[in-house]
Amino acid sequence: MAKKEKDRLGLGKLNYLLLLLASVLLAVGYIIMSFNEIFISPVILIAVYLVVLPLALLYKPKQDQ
């Protein structure tokens, strides 16, 4: 039963690394925004929200048979 609960999300090591990267980039984007940088911070935040987070949650590696 513990294995079933562990695999509930079905995320692998690469998924967790991408989620970690997304969280770091989000923090960097908001920190840059706090310095009133209005050009680069929205670009970083949009890229993270539209590319990195969905990629981290939806990526499935190919299964070797």
PDB file of N, CA, C and O in Angstrom:
ATOM      1  N   MET A   1       0.812  -1.193   0.000  1.00  0.00           N
ATOM      2  CA  MET A   1       0.000   0.000   0.000  1.00  0.00           C
ATOM      3  C   MET A   1       0.858   1.261   0.000  1.00  0.00           C
ATOM      4  O   MET A   1       0.469   2.262  -0.601  1.00  0.00           O
ATOM      5  N   ALA A   2       1.994   1.236   0.647  1.00  0.00           N
ATOM      6  CA  ALA A   2       2.862   2.411   0.669  1.00  0.00           C
ATOM      7  C   ALA A   2       3.392   2.731  -0.723  1.00  0.00           C
ATOM      8  O   ALA A   2       3.545   3.901  -1.074  1.00  0.00           O
ATOM      9  N   LYS A   3       3.673   1.700  -1.520  1.00  0.00           N
ATOM     10  CA  LYS A   3       4.142   1.915  -2.888  1.00  0.00           C
ATOM     11  C   LYS A   3       3.069   2.591  -3.727  1.00  0.00           C
ATOM     12  O   LYS A   3       3.369   3.463  -4.542  1.00  0.00           O
ATOM     13  N   LYS A   4       1.815   2.188  -3.526  1.00  0.00           N
ATOM     14  CA  LYS A   4       0.713   2.783  -4.274  1.00  0.00           C
ATOM     15  C   LYS A   4       0.563   4.257  -3.922  1.00  0.00           C
ATOM     16  O   LYS A   4       0.347   5.079  -4.812  1.00  0.00           O
ATOM     17  N   GLU A   5       0.672   4.604  -2.664  1.00  0.00           N
ATOM     18  CA  GLU A   5       0.575   5.995  -2.249  1.00  0.00           C
ATOM     19  C   GLU A   5       1.756   6.805  -2.766  1.00  0.00           C
ATOM     20  O   GLU A   5       1.602   7.977  -3.111  1.00  0.00           O
ATOM     21  N   LYS A   6       2.920   6.194  -2.821  1.00  0.00           N
ATOM     22  CA  LYS A   6       4.106   6.890  -3.288  1.00  0.00           C
ATOM     23  C   LYS A   6       4.000   7.224  -4.775  1.00  0.00           C
ATOM     24  O   LYS A   6       4.445   8.290  -5.200  1.00  0.00           O
ATOM     25  N   ASP A   7       3.419   6.331  -5.562  1.00  0.00           N
ATOM     26  CA  ASP A   7       3.312   6.531  -7.000  1.00  0.00           C
ATOM     27  C   ASP A   7       2.034   7.245  -7.410  1.00  0.00           C
ATOM     28  O   ASP A   7       1.691   7.258  -8.592  1.00  0.00           O
ATOM     29  N   ARG A   8       1.345   7.820  -6.490  1.00  0.00           N
ATOM     30  CA  ARG A   8       0.083   8.466  -6.797  1.00  0.00           C
ATOM     31  C   ARG A   8       0.266   9.584  -7.816  1.00  0.00           C
ATOM     32  O   ARG A   8      -0.527   9.692  -8.752  1.00  0.00           O
ATOM     33  N   LEU A   9       1.279  10.406  -7.658  1.00  0.00           N
ATOM     34  CA  LEU A   9       1.517  11.485  -8.608  1.00  0.00           C
ATOM     35  C   LEU A   9       2.220  11.001  -9.867  1.00  0.00           C
ATOM     36  O   LEU A   9       2.052  11.591 -10.934  1.00  0.00           O
ATOM     37  N   GLY A  10       2.983   9.967  -9.758  1.00  0.00           N
ATOM     38  CA  GLY A  10       3.682   9.431 -10.910  1.00  0.00           C
ATOM     39  C   GLY A  10       4.809  10.317 -11.394  1.00  0.00           C
ATOM     40  O   GLY A  10       5.131  10.319 -12.582  1.00  0.00           O
ATOM     41  N   LEU A  11       5.403  11.058 -10.504  1.00  0.00           N
ATOM     42  CA  LEU A  11       6.493  11.950 -10.873  1.00  0.00           C
ATOM     43  C   LEU A  11       7.827  11.264 -10.645  1.00  0.00           C
ATOM     44  O   LEU A  11       8.019  10.563  -9.651  1.00  0.00           O
ATOM     45  N   GLY A  12       8.747  11.476 -11.578  1.00  0.00           N
ATOM     46  CA  GLY A  12      10.068  10.895 -11.456  1.00  0.00           C
ATOM     47  C   GLY A  12      11.076  11.911 -10.949  1.00  0.00           C
ATOM     48  O   GLY A  12      10.728  13.025 -10.558  1.00  0.00           O
ATOM     49  N   LYS A  13      12.317  11.500 -10.966  1.00  0.00           N
ATOM     50  CA  LYS A  13      13.397  12.359 -10.468  1.00  0.00           C
ATOM     51  C   LYS A  13      13.511  13.638 -11.302  1.00  0.00           C
ATOM     52  O   LYS A  13      13.711  14.722 -10.752  1.00  0.00           O
ATOM     53  N   LEU A  14      13.385  13.514 -12.619  1.00  0.00           N
ATOM     54  CA  LEU A  14      13.478  14.683 -13.489  1.00  0.00           C
ATOM     55  C   LEU A  14      12.325  15.648 -13.235  1.00  0.00           C
ATOM     56  O   LEU A  14      12.515  16.863 -13.292  1.00  0.00           O
ATOM     57  N   ASN A  15      11.142  15.128 -12.958  1.00  0.00           N
ATOM     58  CA  ASN A  15       9.998  15.985 -12.660  1.00  0.00           C
ATOM     59  C   ASN A  15      10.261  16.815 -11.402  1.00  0.00           C
ATOM     60  O   ASN A  15       9.981  18.013 -11.362  1.00  0.00           O
ATOM     61  N   TYR A  16      10.802  16.159 -10.384  1.00  0.00           N
ATOM     62  CA  TYR A  16      11.083  16.891  -9.146  1.00  0.00           C
ATOM     63  C   TYR A  16      12.200  17.916  -9.343  1.00  0.00           C
ATOM     64  O   TYR A  16      12.152  18.995  -8.752  1.00  0.00           O
ATOM     65  N   LEU A  17      13.190  17.603 -10.153  1.00  0.00           N
ATOM     66  CA  LEU A  17      14.240  18.578 -10.440  1.00  0.00           C
ATOM     67  C   LEU A  17      13.679  19.781 -11.192  1.00  0.00           C
ATOM     68  O   LEU A  17      14.067  20.916 -10.918  1.00  0.00           O
ATOM     69  N   LEU A  18      12.776  19.544 -12.133  1.00  0.00           N
ATOM     70  CA  LEU A  18      12.152  20.651 -12.859  1.00  0.00           C
ATOM     71  C   LEU A  18      11.267  21.487 -11.935  1.00  0.00           C
ATOM     72  O   LEU A  18      11.216  22.709 -12.068  1.00  0.00           O
ATOM     73  N   LEU A  19      10.577  20.843 -11.009  1.00  0.00           N
ATOM     74  CA  LEU A  19       9.783  21.598 -10.039  1.00  0.00           C
ATOM     75  C   LEU A  19      10.667  22.444  -9.126  1.00  0.00           C
ATOM     76  O   LEU A  19      10.313  23.570  -8.777  1.00  0.00           O
ATOM     77  N   LEU A  20      11.806  21.901  -8.748  1.00  0.00           N
ATOM     78  CA  LEU A  20      12.762  22.663  -7.945  1.00  0.00           C
ATOM     79  C   LEU A  20      13.293  23.857  -8.734  1.00  0.00           C
ATOM     80  O   LEU A  20      13.390  24.965  -8.206  1.00  0.00           O
ATOM     81  N   LEU A  21      13.635  23.624 -10.000  1.00  0.00           N
ATOM     82  CA  LEU A  21      14.094  24.718 -10.866  1.00  0.00           C
ATOM     83  C   LEU A  21      13.015  25.777 -11.001  1.00  0.00           C
ATOM     84  O   LEU A  21      13.314  26.970 -10.951  1.00  0.00           O
ATOM     85  N   ALA A  22      11.768  25.362 -11.172  1.00  0.00           N
ATOM     86  CA  ALA A  22      10.666  26.314 -11.300  1.00  0.00           C
ATOM     87  C   ALA A  22      10.506  27.148 -10.038  1.00  0.00           C
ATOM     88  O   ALA A  22      10.288  28.357 -10.119  1.00  0.00           O
ATOM     89  N   SER A  23      10.613  26.523  -8.884  1.00  0.00           N
ATOM     90  CA  SER A  23      10.458  27.278  -7.637  1.00  0.00           C
ATOM     91  C   SER A  23      11.599  28.270  -7.442  1.00  0.00           C
ATOM     92  O   SER A  23      11.380  29.378  -6.953  1.00  0.00           O
ATOM     93  N   VAL A  24      12.814  27.878  -7.820  1.00  0.00           N
ATOM     94  CA  VAL A  24      13.951  28.801  -7.721  1.00  0.00           C
ATOM     95  C   VAL A  24      13.764  29.972  -8.677  1.00  0.00           C
ATOM     96  O   VAL A  24      13.980  31.126  -8.306  1.00  0.00           O
ATOM     97  N   LEU A  25      13.359  29.671  -9.917  1.00  0.00           N
ATOM     98  CA  LEU A  25      13.151  30.744 -10.890  1.00  0.00           C
ATOM     99  C   LEU A  25      12.004  31.661 -10.496  1.00  0.00           C
ATOM    100  O   LEU A  25      12.070  32.865 -10.742  1.00  0.00           O
ATOM    101  N   LEU A  26      10.954  31.119  -9.890  1.00  0.00           N
ATOM    102  CA  LEU A  26       9.871  31.960  -9.399  1.00  0.00           C
ATOM    103  C   LEU A  26      10.369  32.902  -8.305  1.00  0.00           C
ATOM    104  O   LEU A  26      10.052  34.091  -8.313  1.00  0.00           O
ATOM    105  N   ALA A  27      11.133  32.379  -7.385  1.00  0.00           N
ATOM    106  CA  ALA A  27      11.678  33.225  -6.320  1.00  0.00           C
ATOM    107  C   ALA A  27      12.572  34.314  -6.899  1.00  0.00           C
ATOM    108  O   ALA A  27      12.491  35.471  -6.486  1.00  0.00           O
ATOM    109  N   VAL A  28      13.424  33.949  -7.854  1.00  0.00           N
ATOM    110  CA  VAL A  28      14.306  34.936  -8.483  1.00  0.00           C
ATOM    111  C   VAL A  28      13.485  35.993  -9.211  1.00  0.00           C
ATOM    112  O   VAL A  28      13.787  37.184  -9.124  1.00  0.00           O
ATOM    113  N   GLY A  29      12.448  35.565  -9.931  1.00  0.00           N
ATOM    114  CA  GLY A  29      11.603  36.513 -10.655  1.00  0.00           C
ATOM    115  C   GLY A  29      10.934  37.508  -9.731  1.00  0.00           C
ATOM    116  O   GLY A  29      10.898  38.704 -10.019  1.00  0.00           O
ATOM    117  N   TYR A  30      10.402  37.018  -8.615  1.00  0.00           N
ATOM    118  CA  TYR A  30       9.743  37.929  -7.680  1.00  0.00           C
ATOM    119  C   TYR A  30      10.746  38.814  -6.933  1.00  0.00           C
ATOM    120  O   TYR A  30      10.434  39.961  -6.614  1.00  0.00           O
ATOM    121  N   ILE A  31      11.916  38.308  -6.658  1.00  0.00           N
ATOM    122  CA  ILE A  31      12.947  39.147  -6.023  1.00  0.00           C
ATOM    123  C   ILE A  31      13.380  40.254  -6.969  1.00  0.00           C
ATOM    124  O   ILE A  31      13.524  41.405  -6.555  1.00  0.00           O
ATOM    125  N   ILE A  32      13.587  39.918  -8.232  1.00  0.00           N
ATOM    126  CA  ILE A  32      13.949  40.943  -9.222  1.00  0.00           C
ATOM    127  C   ILE A  32      12.818  41.962  -9.355  1.00  0.00           C
ATOM    128  O   ILE A  32      13.074  43.158  -9.498  1.00  0.00           O
ATOM    129  N   MET A  33      11.573  41.496  -9.308  1.00  0.00           N
ATOM    130  CA  MET A  33      10.442  42.417  -9.407  1.00  0.00           C
ATOM    131  C   MET A  33      10.405  43.379  -8.225  1.00  0.00           C
ATOM    132  O   MET A  33       9.971  44.522  -8.372  1.00  0.00           O
ATOM    133  N   SER A  34      10.856  42.931  -7.060  1.00  0.00           N
ATOM    134  CA  SER A  34      10.857  43.807  -5.891  1.00  0.00           C
ATOM    135  C   SER A  34      11.839  44.961  -6.026  1.00  0.00           C
ATOM    136  O   SER A  34      11.734  45.957  -5.311  1.00  0.00           O
ATOM    137  N   PHE A  35      12.798  44.829  -6.947  1.00  0.00           N
ATOM    138  CA  PHE A  35      13.743  45.907  -7.205  1.00  0.00           C
ATOM    139  C   PHE A  35      13.248  46.830  -8.320  1.00  0.00           C
ATOM    140  O   PHE A  35      14.029  47.603  -8.877  1.00  0.00           O
ATOM    141  N   ASN A  36      11.954  46.754  -8.649  1.00  0.00           N
ATOM    142  CA  ASN A  36      11.299  47.576  -9.668  1.00  0.00           C
ATOM    143  C   ASN A  36      11.871  47.383 -11.056  1.00  0.00           C
ATOM    144  O   ASN A  36      11.885  48.312 -11.863  1.00  0.00           O
ATOM    145  N   GLU A  37      12.338  46.191 -11.332  1.00  0.00           N
ATOM    146  CA  GLU A  37      12.780  45.852 -12.685  1.00  0.00           C
ATOM    147  C   GLU A  37      11.557  45.350 -13.430  1.00  0.00           C
ATOM    148  O   GLU A  37      11.086  44.240 -13.181  1.00  0.00           O
ATOM    149  N   ILE A  38      11.034  46.172 -14.353  1.00  0.00           N
ATOM    150  CA  ILE A  38       9.755  45.839 -14.972  1.00  0.00           C
ATOM    151  C   ILE A  38       9.903  45.205 -16.350  1.00  0.00           C
ATOM    152  O   ILE A  38       8.903  45.023 -17.044  1.00  0.00           O
ATOM    153  N   PHE A  39      11.100  44.869 -16.758  1.00  0.00           N
ATOM    154  CA  PHE A  39      11.253  44.212 -18.048  1.00  0.00           C
ATOM    155  C   PHE A  39      11.584  42.731 -17.907  1.00  0.00           C
ATOM    156  O   PHE A  39      10.893  41.889 -18.482  1.00  0.00           O
ATOM    157  N   ILE A  40      12.621  42.402 -17.159  1.00  0.00           N
ATOM    158  CA  ILE A  40      13.100  41.022 -17.123  1.00  0.00           C
ATOM    159  C   ILE A  40      12.276  40.133 -16.186  1.00  0.00           C
ATOM    160  O   ILE A  40      12.103  38.947 -16.467  1.00  0.00           O
ATOM    161  N   SER A  41      11.769  40.677 -15.090  1.00  0.00           N
ATOM    162  CA  SER A  41      11.038  39.832 -14.147  1.00  0.00           C
ATOM    163  C   SER A  41       9.743  39.271 -14.729  1.00  0.00           C
ATOM    164  O   SER A  41       9.470  38.090 -14.513  1.00  0.00           O
ATOM    165  N   PRO A  42       8.930  40.038 -15.450  1.00  0.00           N
ATOM    166  CA  PRO A  42       7.739  39.407 -16.055  1.00  0.00           C
ATOM    167  C   PRO A  42       8.097  38.345 -17.092  1.00  0.00           C
ATOM    168  O   PRO A  42       7.366  37.366 -17.242  1.00  0.00           O
ATOM    169  N   VAL A  43       9.190  38.516 -17.799  1.00  0.00           N
ATOM    170  CA  VAL A  43       9.619  37.519 -18.778  1.00  0.00           C
ATOM    171  C   VAL A  43       9.970  36.217 -18.071  1.00  0.00           C
ATOM    172  O   VAL A  43       9.580  35.140 -18.522  1.00  0.00           O
ATOM    173  N   ILE A  44      10.696  36.308 -16.975  1.00  0.00           N
ATOM    174  CA  ILE A  44      11.062  35.117 -16.204  1.00  0.00           C
ATOM    175  C   ILE A  44       9.808  34.436 -15.649  1.00  0.00           C
ATOM    176  O   ILE A  44       9.657  33.220 -15.758  1.00  0.00           O
ATOM    177  N   LEU A  45       8.915  35.224 -15.057  1.00  0.00           N
ATOM    178  CA  LEU A  45       7.717  34.653 -14.445  1.00  0.00           C
ATOM    179  C   LEU A  45       6.795  34.010 -15.483  1.00  0.00           C
ATOM    180  O   LEU A  45       6.256  32.930 -15.244  1.00  0.00           O
ATOM    181  N   ILE A  46       6.612  34.658 -16.619  1.00  0.00           N
ATOM    182  CA  ILE A  46       5.761  34.084 -17.663  1.00  0.00           C
ATOM    183  C   ILE A  46       6.373  32.790 -18.187  1.00  0.00           C
ATOM    184  O   ILE A  46       5.658  31.814 -18.413  1.00  0.00           O
ATOM    185  N   ALA A  47       7.690  32.773 -18.382  1.00  0.00           N
ATOM    186  CA  ALA A  47       8.351  31.558 -18.861  1.00  0.00           C
ATOM    187  C   ALA A  47       8.183  30.411 -17.872  1.00  0.00           C
ATOM    188  O   ALA A  47       7.957  29.269 -18.272  1.00  0.00           O
ATOM    189  N   VAL A  48       8.294  30.712 -16.598  1.00  0.00           N
ATOM    190  CA  VAL A  48       8.152  29.659 -15.584  1.00  0.00           C
ATOM    191  C   VAL A  48       6.717  29.151 -15.539  1.00  0.00           C
ATOM    192  O   VAL A  48       6.485  27.942 -15.528  1.00  0.00           O
ATOM    193  N   TYR A  49       5.754  30.068 -15.512  1.00  0.00           N
ATOM    194  CA  TYR A  49       4.357  29.649 -15.403  1.00  0.00           C
ATOM    195  C   TYR A  49       3.839  28.960 -16.662  1.00  0.00           C
ATOM    196  O   TYR A  49       2.996  28.068 -16.567  1.00  0.00           O
ATOM    197  N   LEU A  50       4.324  29.351 -17.832  1.00  0.00           N
ATOM    198  CA  LEU A  50       3.792  28.794 -19.074  1.00  0.00           C
ATOM    199  C   LEU A  50       4.606  27.645 -19.651  1.00  0.00           C
ATOM    200  O   LEU A  50       4.088  26.877 -20.462  1.00  0.00           O
ATOM    201  N   VAL A  51       5.877  27.507 -19.249  1.00  0.00           N
ATOM    202  CA  VAL A  51       6.722  26.470 -19.833  1.00  0.00           C
ATOM    203  C   VAL A  51       7.232  25.485 -18.782  1.00  0.00           C
ATOM    204  O   VAL A  51       6.981  24.284 -18.889  1.00  0.00           O
ATOM    205  N   VAL A  52       7.929  25.969 -17.790  1.00  0.00           N
ATOM    206  CA  VAL A  52       8.643  25.083 -16.870  1.00  0.00           C
ATOM    207  C   VAL A  52       7.686  24.296 -15.974  1.00  0.00           C
ATOM    208  O   VAL A  52       7.841  23.082 -15.838  1.00  0.00           O
ATOM    209  N   LEU A  53       6.707  24.950 -15.364  1.00  0.00           N
ATOM    210  CA  LEU A  53       5.777  24.234 -14.487  1.00  0.00           C
ATOM    211  C   LEU A  53       4.946  23.186 -15.234  1.00  0.00           C
ATOM    212  O   LEU A  53       4.865  22.046 -14.777  1.00  0.00           O
ATOM    213  N   PRO A  54       4.331  23.532 -16.358  1.00  0.00           N
ATOM    214  CA  PRO A  54       3.602  22.471 -17.073  1.00  0.00           C
ATOM    215  C   PRO A  54       4.514  21.332 -17.533  1.00  0.00           C
ATOM    216  O   PRO A  54       4.129  20.164 -17.486  1.00  0.00           O
ATOM    217  N   LEU A  55       5.711  21.675 -17.973  1.00  0.00           N
ATOM    218  CA  LEU A  55       6.653  20.637 -18.387  1.00  0.00           C
ATOM    219  C   LEU A  55       7.003  19.725 -17.216  1.00  0.00           C
ATOM    220  O   LEU A  55       7.079  18.506 -17.376  1.00  0.00           O
ATOM    221  N   ALA A  56       7.213  20.309 -16.050  1.00  0.00           N
ATOM    222  CA  ALA A  56       7.566  19.510 -14.876  1.00  0.00           C
ATOM    223  C   ALA A  56       6.433  18.586 -14.450  1.00  0.00           C
ATOM    224  O   ALA A  56       6.683  17.476 -13.979  1.00  0.00           O
ATOM    225  N   LEU A  57       5.211  19.025 -14.610  1.00  0.00           N
ATOM    226  CA  LEU A  57       4.079  18.214 -14.169  1.00  0.00           C
ATOM    227  C   LEU A  57       3.623  17.201 -15.211  1.00  0.00           C
ATOM    228  O   LEU A  57       3.075  16.158 -14.856  1.00  0.00           O
ATOM    229  N   LEU A  58       3.840  17.488 -16.482  1.00  0.00           N
ATOM    230  CA  LEU A  58       3.303  16.629 -17.537  1.00  0.00           C
ATOM    231  C   LEU A  58       4.325  15.719 -18.190  1.00  0.00           C
ATOM    232  O   LEU A  58       3.945  14.806 -18.924  1.00  0.00           O
ATOM    233  N   TYR A  59       5.606  15.936 -17.950  1.00  0.00           N
ATOM    234  CA  TYR A  59       6.635  15.147 -18.618  1.00  0.00           C
ATOM    235  C   TYR A  59       6.629  13.704 -18.124  1.00  0.00           C
ATOM    236  O   TYR A  59       6.648  13.441 -16.922  1.00  0.00           O
ATOM    237  N   LYS A  60       6.603  12.793 -19.064  1.00  0.00           N
ATOM    238  CA  LYS A  60       6.716  11.355 -18.767  1.00  0.00           C
ATOM    239  C   LYS A  60       7.838  10.796 -19.618  1.00  0.00           C
ATOM    240  O   LYS A  60       7.799  10.929 -20.842  1.00  0.00           O
ATOM    241  N   PRO A  61       8.830  10.177 -19.012  1.00  0.00           N
ATOM    242  CA  PRO A  61       9.909   9.581 -19.822  1.00  0.00           C
ATOM    243  C   PRO A  61       9.394   8.381 -20.620  1.00  0.00           C
ATOM    244  O   PRO A  61       8.432   7.723 -20.225  1.00  0.00           O
ATOM    245  N   LYS A  62      10.038   8.116 -21.727  1.00  0.00           N
ATOM    246  CA  LYS A  62       9.654   6.971 -22.544  1.00  0.00           C
ATOM    247  C   LYS A  62       9.975   5.685 -21.796  1.00  0.00           C
ATOM    248  O   LYS A  62      11.023   5.563 -21.162  1.00  0.00           O
ATOM    249  N   GLN A  63       9.061   4.734 -21.881  1.00  0.00           N
ATOM    250  CA  GLN A  63       9.237   3.448 -21.215  1.00  0.00           C
ATOM    251  C   GLN A  63       9.957   2.484 -22.161  1.00  0.00           C
ATOM    252  O   GLN A  63       9.494   2.269 -23.281  1.00  0.00           O
ATOM    253  N   ASP A  64      11.061   1.912 -21.739  1.00  0.00           N
ATOM    254  CA  ASP A  64      11.764   0.898 -22.529  1.00  0.00           C
ATOM    255  C   ASP A  64      11.075  -0.435 -22.338  1.00  0.00           C
ATOM    256  O   ASP A  64      10.761  -0.835 -21.217  1.00  0.00           O
ATOM    257  N   GLN A  65      10.841  -1.121 -23.454  1.00  0.00           N
ATOM    258  CA  GLN A  65      10.152  -2.410 -23.345  1.00  0.00           C
ATOM    259  C   GLN A  65      11.057  -3.536 -23.708  1.00  0.00           C
ATOM    260  O   GLN A  65      10.645  -4.696 -23.673  1.00  0.00           O
TER     261      GLN A  65
END
